[in-house]
């Protein structure tokens, strides 16, 4: 994936996304012992960075492909992103969602006129159902994190971030399916002089941490983490990028995630989902490593069920 492709994607998706703000807090800086800048993708259209990858993927389709629609499987943010991007481009969107997906996220998809097809809550059921729709309707399949166009679209958040704050020493992102950190790593490689990229992951779903150590894609046996957006695995398109350009992955415990989330809500007065708090938790628990540095955090999203908060 080339620098030119990233630049083209940034121009391509501009009419379909918000340029999100970067916020900071003197109090949180003092607590962390470094300068922390939060790139607030929780203010993105549909409430998460996923809008960038979804828009870029659909815009890359031919007119003929768009007429046949798009299909994806997702329990949350990518489902809403594809539905909204498709609606804006007059494309039919088929969204495969597990039966137990949060109602608030199903409602979001319906708001954007996506057609929901429910399935059992296993990865196999999701993939099989999406495959059937692809074959029946001729729709183009969009992967939430393991597709070049999605990864390239995701890179635009970090491109904006570095354009506004070229002094960043490190950018941290949460790691779930790997689409955000891979895009961020590409952006840092092409657009920063010297900015390291570090992933942050729950100890309860640390497949990416183990994958970097073993050199092959590892999976999780259980997903007992409050960070529901990070319960997915890396893929064969994003893992090589992560291996090449990501420095390390830091693991954090559940109590640390909840504490970091609560601090962001209370001190910055913004709504972030648990997954978004994972990188800040990593900074708070590794103060020596980040001491006096300029730290960028991509706040991945703010789609949280406010009736079911962990604090």
Secondary structure, 3 states (H helix, E strand, C coil): CCHHHHHHHHHHHHHHCCCCCEECCHHHHHHHCCEEEEEEHHHCHHHECHHHHHHHHHHCCCHHHHHHCEEEECCCHHHHHHHHHHHHCCCCEEEEEECCCCHHHHHHHHHCCCEEEEECCCHHHHHHHHHHHHHHHCCEECCCCCCHHHHHHHHHHHHHHHHHCCCCCEEEEECCCCHHHHHHHHHHHHHCCCCEEEEEEEHHHCHHHHHHHHCCCCCCCCCCCCCHHHCCCCCCCCHHHHHHHCCEEEEECHHHHHHHHHHHHHHHCCCCCHHHHHHHHHHHCCHHHHCCCEEEEEECECCCCCCCCCC
